[in-house]
Amino acid sequence: MCNDSLIYMITPTTSAVTSGGVLPLSTIARRRGKIITSETDSILLSAPGYYKVTVTVTFTAPAAGIVSMQLRKDGIAVPGINASETITTATTEVRTLTMSGVVRVPCCGDSASLSLVNTGVAVTTSNISIDVEYLS
């Protein structure tokens, strides 16, 4: 099994994301290997093992409140790969959330799908990046 697979996806354009909405992943900036691919707004992990995930989201919020982002694997929250920030002034505060951790795909199972979900107030993103690297 190739252990040098990775994908780096970005969305460098402005995107409005509602509360509970999936963050858009639009552009593959870098990709190596065959076991990590992209689908519509998600990343597919097709081999068992461990994957390091790093996410950065730059945003503003149209209303004050708590902005919270979470990584999900097959629609279920991945413990520890989440971040939040309190916005006190609507539309004027530009903030960046960063989160990272390791995701496991069990042996002999199906592939897994990763997505980013906005679990807080609505946001307008100006940049999204996600880097996924196969560890072993």
Summary of the structure (lengths in Angstrom):
residues: 136
radius of gyration: 14.9
end to end distance: 8.6
largest distance: 49.4
contacts: 436
relative contact order: 0.36
helix: 0%
strand: 64%
